[in-house]
Structure formats: structure tokens, C-alpha cells
Amino acid sequence: MKVTVDTKLCAEMGQCVFSAPEVFAFNDNGKLVWESNPDLGLRDAVDEAADVCPVQAIFVEHD
């Protein structure tokens, strides 16, 4: 699984952080950071994070 975020679209509202905190977080500067290749066991949480993104900035590629 590969996760990408379009940082130009991302509004940094944090819905993804609530859905998949093991994958998405805010750094010390308040910018979104994420794990590009998360564990496959987090698939449901990552898919939910992509679904709840208000601007649809999260893209998930499943192998």
C-alpha cells in the first residue's frame, strides 16, 4: 500500500489524523506528515482517512 497526499490541496483539518493516527500526524510546525508505506494491517484506517478528507487530498494505492 502506498499513501500520498497532495499538499497543495490539503487543508490540514486533521480528519485523517483522527482516522489513522498511526499513519498521519502533525509535526512541530503544524504541517501534516504521513507514513508513505504503512503496514497493511492499517488498510481500513487509511481508507477511512482518505474517505473523510474534506478536500480529497489523500490517495491510496493498494498492491
N, C-alpha and C positions, 0 to 999 in steps of 0.2 A: 504494500500500500504506500502510495506517495501523496503527501499533502502539500499543497501550495496555497498561498494567499496573495491575492492581487492587492498589494499595499496601496495602490492608487485608489482603489475602490473602498478599502477597509475604513470604516468609520470609528474603529476602536471602541465599540459599545460593550464588548466583553461577553456577549451571549455565548460565544464559543468557549470562553474560559469556564463558564458555569457548566456547560455541557460536557467538556472534556478537559478538565484541569491538568490531566497527566500529559496533555499534548500542547495546550495553549496557555499562555501566561502573559502578563505584562512585565516588562523589565523595569529597572530603576528609573528610567526616563519616561515611563508610561507608554512605551511603544509595544505593540503586540509582537511576541516571539512564539515560535512553534517548532515542534519536532517534525522534520520533513518525512521521516520514515518510522512512524510509530509502530509499536508492537501490534500484530494482527488481532490480538485479543481486545484491542481498543476500537475495533472497527465500528461497532454500533454507536459508541460515543462520538467518534469522529464524524460519522454520517449524520448524526443528530446535530452536531455543531455546524456542519455545512448547511443543513436544512434550516436551522434557526437564525442563521446570519441574515440580518435585516437588509444587507446590500448584496448578498450572494457573492461574496468575495473569496470564499473558500472552495477549493477544487480538490477532489479526492479521486485518485486513480487506484483502482483495485487490480491486483495481479490476476 
